[in-house]
Amino acid sequence: MKSFLLLPLYTATVIAHVSSHSHDEISGFTSLLQLSIREPECPANFLDITSCNNSTQCNAQRSQIWSFSSPCIKSIQSEEEICVFTDSNFAQGRGISLITTVARAKFIASQPAFTNLDGIKLLPQTTPPSYMMTEIPGKGMGLEAIHDIKQGELIMADTPSLMVDSRSFKWLPAKERRLLQTAAVEHLPEAHQAAIMQLTAHVNTRGMPKDEIVGKITLVNSFDVIPDLLDPVRDEFFTLFPNISRFNHDCRPNAAYRFNHETMTHNVRALRDIESGEELTLTYTNPSLSRKDRQDRLKLWGFECTCDLCMQDKWHTTESDRRIAQINSLMPKFTQIPSPATPEMAETLIDLHKDEELWEAIWLPYTYAALQYSTNGDASMAEKYAQMAIRHGIPIVGDTHDYMIEMATLVESPLEHWSWRINVKEPFVVWT
């Protein structure tokens, strides 16, 4: 019996805060508001806040992870306390703070990125940087490619500044949670604190208490990070990455991100070939929604999208919405048991994704096509689409994803794959 992840990537990201928190506490698919800080054009490595100069200290295995493990506040809904845990030496002295329970902090501290700082040296680097921060007409500050970037190429690798266990939204009053967030920021190295406080809060913060400023900065610049598969707690982390917060939104972005739990990094890669001078963008919402639904969701955070897709005329908008509806109608057919899907349906699904420029999710239709051709006994087409699935899927979901493993197996031995000819009743004859 084969077990697969059956949902496209964008449906796997938790957006549950929309219904479970007040408007001020809503957590987004990513940072949901543009930055309005006015800065001159500059090279992309703008958050240079490493401070660990002692190589012996930085590189050795450590028995003491947390530089701080306080303050703590007793939950109103659980026997566990929520505490601040800070590792000042993390990522060559860049530092990281967590707001979570003792038990979960212990699990996070067991990751290789914490136990051996040599692991941080293995992080993928983008040197020289492939982008710069600059003024984007009508958007404020954003990132722009300074040379051509190939599909799948790494654009940015960033470690978290602050990780907030989402249970704290349920377990703590807002005021107490903000006090923990403020302490978490203040425990970080000074340069790191300054970089966080320079992020926009999207409101006038003059005269506002620091804990409220930190709370709003965290709210509008954070990502939901789904837990590691080995994490016994399944609640996501509300996570701040100051550098990645510089990406503006587009409903049809040219980049996407994936969090690596082993190295504790958020990796942003190109979804398609990007030309020098193009703005680099991420999507802040589910791209498989109609224009109205996308706009309605973004407005929950006071954000009105003006991307090219949303600014199309009525005819083009109607056509786009029609394609999205057809995609959403076809996708479930490939996971039904028994499935009515055919290779032709998979080809249609691929064409629709191309027409809609849904590059972040196209690996899944390629996977479906490979399996459909395999079940119908066409090894050549199965291998072709398996290779396409791998090319587009690994940068998004990684090479350990169930489907990527299946596609690699299919490419290596198509006639021995479990799916081979299972829809074909006639015997298979190999002519020699």
N, C-alpha and C positions, 0 to 999 in steps of 0.2 A: 504494500500500500504506500503510495507516494503522498508526501505532505508538502504543501506549498504555501507561500504567502500569496494570497489571491487578490489582494487589493493593490491598486496603483499607489505609487509613493506618496502622492499628495493627500490621499485619504488616510494614510497612516499617521500623519501628524496630528497631534491632539489639539483640538480647539474647544475643549469642553468648558473653558472659563466663560464663554459667551453666555451659557445658561446657568452656570453655578456661582458666578460672582456678580457684584454690582458693576456698573459701567466703569468705575475707576479701577476696578480690580481685574478687568478683562485682560487675558493674556492672548497675544496674537500668534499667527503662524510664523511671523518673524517680527522684526521691529516695524511698527505700523505707521510711523510718521517720518517725514523727511527731516533731515537736519537743516537748520537754518544758520549755523555758524558761518560767518564770513571769514574766509582765510585765503591767502594767496595760493596760486598753483604751487604744488610741491611734490617731491617724489613720494611714492606710495607708502614707504615704511614710516608712517607718521607717528606710530605709537611705539617709540623706542624707549621702553621703560625697564629694561633689564638692569639689574644692579648687583649681580653676583660675580665678583671678580676673583674670589678664592676658588681655584679649580679643584682643590682637594675637597673643600666643603660642598661645592656644587655638584661634583661628579660621583661622590661616594654613595654607596648604599646607606640608607639612614634608618635608624630605629625610632627616631623621634620625628614624626611628620608635622604635627601641628605646632606652629609658633604661638597660636592663641586658640583656646577652646572655651571662650566665654565672650559675652554674657549668655546666660540661658534663661528661658522663660517657660514655665509650666503650661502645657496645653490645657485648654478648657474642654477638649473633647477626647483626650487621651491621657494615659498615665506617663507617656514619654515627654521629655523636655525638648524644646527646639533651641539649639545653640548655634553660635557662630564659631566656625572652624577656619583658621587661616594658616596657610603654608607660605611664609614669606620667601622661601627659597625656590618655590616652584617655577619651572621654565626659566632657568638661569637667573633667578632673582626677580622675575616679573611679578610673581605672587598670584595667589588665588584665594578666594573666600567662599565658604559654603555656609548655608543656613539650613540645618537639617537636624536629625536626631543623632545620638551617639552611635547607635547601631549602624545607621546608614553611612555616617562619616567613616566608620571603621571599614566598611565595604569599599567605599571610594578610595580610601588610603591604601588599599591592597592592590590597586591598579599599578602596572609597571611605570607609568608616568610619575608616580609618587615614590615608589620604593627604590627606584634607581634613576637618578637624574641624568645618567648617560642616555636614557631612553629619549629624553627631550631632544638630544642631538640628532636623533633619527627622524625628527619631524621634517616633512617635505618643506623645502624652502623655495621662495620665488625671488631669486637674486640673479640679475637685477630685477626690480619689480616690473610688472607688466602693465602698470596703471599709475595714474596720478590723481590726486584730489583736485578738483577744479569747479568753477561755477558752471552749472548746467542751466541753460535758459528756461525759465519758468519753474524750476525745481529747487533752486538754491544750490548747495554744495552736493557733489556726487563724485563718482569715480569714472575715469575715462581711460580707455586702452591707449598705451603709448607705442604699441607695436602690434602686429597681427598675432592673434591667439588661436591656436588650433582646438577643435572640438576635443573635449576630454582633458585639456591641459589645466594644470593647477594654477589658479589665479591668486589665492590667498589661503594661508593656514594660520589660524588664530586660536589661542588658548583662552579659556573663560577668565573673566575677571571676578564675576559673582555668579554663584549657582544657588537659587532659592528653591528648596523643596516645595512643590505645589501644595503639600499638605498644610503648610503654614498659612495658606489663604483660608483654610477651613478651621484650623486649630487656634489661630491667634487673632485677636482684634487688630484692626488695621494700624492703629497707633503703635502697638507693641511690635508688630511686624516691621514697620518702618524704622523703629529704634534699632532692631537687629540689623536691618539693611545698612543703616548709617554706621553702626559699629563695624560691620563687615568691610565697608569701604575704608574706614579710618584705620583698620588693622593692616591694610595693604601698604607697600612702599609709597613714599610721598609722590614720586613721579607718576605712579599708577593712579593714585587718588586724584591727582590733578587732571589726568587724561579723562577719567570718568566724569568729573565735575564739569568738564568742558563740553560734554554732550548736551544736546538740546533736551529741554523738558517740555517743549512745545507750548509753553505758557509763560507769561511774565512772572518770573520768580523773585522779583524785587520785594524785599521785606518778608519773604516766605521762610519759615523755619527750615533748617538744613534737612531734617528728617523727611519733610514733605518734598523738598527738592530731589533728594536721593530717590524717594519713592516714585516720583514722576519720571525721572531719568531712567530708572529701571523699567518702568511700565512701557515706555514708548521705544525703548532700544533693545528689548530682549527677545530671545527665541525660546520656543519650547524644545527641550531636548528629551527624547524618549529614552527610558532607562535601558541600561545594558541588559542583555538577555539573562545574565547571571545575577542581576540585582534582585533580591527577594521582594523589594518594594517596587510596585508597578506605577507609582505616581511619577509624572515627569518633573524635570527641573526647569524652572524659569531662569534663563541663563543670559548673561550680559557679555557680549563680545564687542568692545568699543570699535575695533577696526571694521568688522563686518557690518556694523550699524551704518557705515558710510554708503552702503549700496542703496540706491533708490529703487522704488517699485516699478514693475511693468507687468501687465497681465500676460504678456508673452516675453518672459525674460530671456537673456542670453547666458545666464549662469544659474547654478544651483548649488546647494550645500549639503554636506553629510557630516555628521559628528562621529568621530572615531573614539570610542571609549577607552581603548588601550593606551592611546597617546594623549587623550583628553584634548583633542583639537577639532575645530570646525574647519573643514576643508571646502573651499569654494572652487568649482571647476566650470569650464566653458561648456555649455550645452550644444553649441554649434561653433563653426568658425567665426571669429570676431575680427573685424577690420580695425586697424589703427584709427583712433579718433572716435570710435563708437563708445557710447556710455555703457558701463557695466551695470546690469540690473538683476535683481532677484524678484520673485513674486511673493506678495504678502498674503495671498489668499489662494483658495482652490481654483486653479485655472480651468477646470472642467465645468464651471458654472456659466449660466447665461450672463449677458452684460448687466441686466438689472440685478440679478442675485449677487454678482461680484460687487457692484456699486453699493448695494444695501449692506453687505458685510463690512466693506471698508468704511462706510459711514459710521458704523458702530464705534469706530475709533476717531471720528472726526476727520476722516481722510477721504478726499474726493479724487478719484483717479482720472488723470488726463492723458493716459498713454494712448498711443496711436490706435490700438484696438477699440478702446472705449470712445474715441473721438470720431469713429467712422460714421458715414451717413446711414440713414435708416435702412436702405436696401442691403448694404454690406453687413450691418449689424444683424438684420434678420437672417441672412445667409449664414453668418457665423453661429448664431444661436441654433439654427437648424442643424448644422454639423455637430455642435456640442450635444444636442438632444439625441442625434443618431449614435454618437459615440457612447453616450450613457445607456442607450437601449441595447447596443451590441455587446458591450463589455460583459454583462452578467451571463450571456449565453456560453461563454468559454469556461465558466466555472460550474455550470449546471451538471448534474449527474442524473441520467445520461445527458450529454451535451449535444445540442442541435447544431453546434458550430461546424463550419466548413473552412477549407483553405481560402475559398473566395471571400468569405466573411472576414477572415483575418486580413486579406489583402485590402478590402474596403476599409477596415479599421486603421491600417497603416496609412492609406491615402488620406483619410480624414485627419489623422494626427499631423501629417505633413501640411495639409491645407490650413490647419489651425495653428501650425507652428508650436505644437505641444511637445517640444523636444525633451522635456524633463521626464515624460511618461512614455515615449515612443518605444523604449526597450521592452515594454510589456506586450504591445501588439506584435513586435518582432518575435518575442518568445512564443506567443500563441500561434503565430504563423509557422514557426519551426516545428512545434508539436503537432499541429494539424497536418502538415505535409508528411511528418514522420508516421503518424497514425494511418495515413493513406498510402504509405509505401513509396514516397518520392524522396529518396535520400539526398539528391542534389539540392533541391529546394529547401529541404529541412536543414542541411548544413549551411546553406547560404544565409538563411534567416537566423540560425543559431549564432553565426558569427556576427551578424548585425546586432543581435540582442546583447552579446558580450561587449561589443564596441561601445554601445550606448548605455549599457546597464552598469558595468563595473564602476565608471566614474560617479554614478549616482547611488548605488546600493552596495557596492563592494563585491569582491570576488568570493566572499563566503556566503553570500545570499543563496538560498535554496535554488532559485531559478538560474543563477549564474553557474552553479555547480552542475545543474542538469544540462545547461547549454554547452558547457565545456565537455561533458560526457558525450553529448550528442555529436559534437564536432569530431571528437576522437574516434568514436566507434558507433556510427549511426545505425548499423544493422544489428547492433547488440543492445541498443537502448531499449528500455522497457516499453516505450511508446511505439516501437517499430511495427507497422502494419496491423495494429490492433483493430482497426476498422475495416480491414480487408479479409474477406472470407476465403478467397482462393489461395492455394498454397503458393509460396514464393520459391521460384526456381532460379538457381544461379547457373548460368551457362558457362561452361569451360571449354 
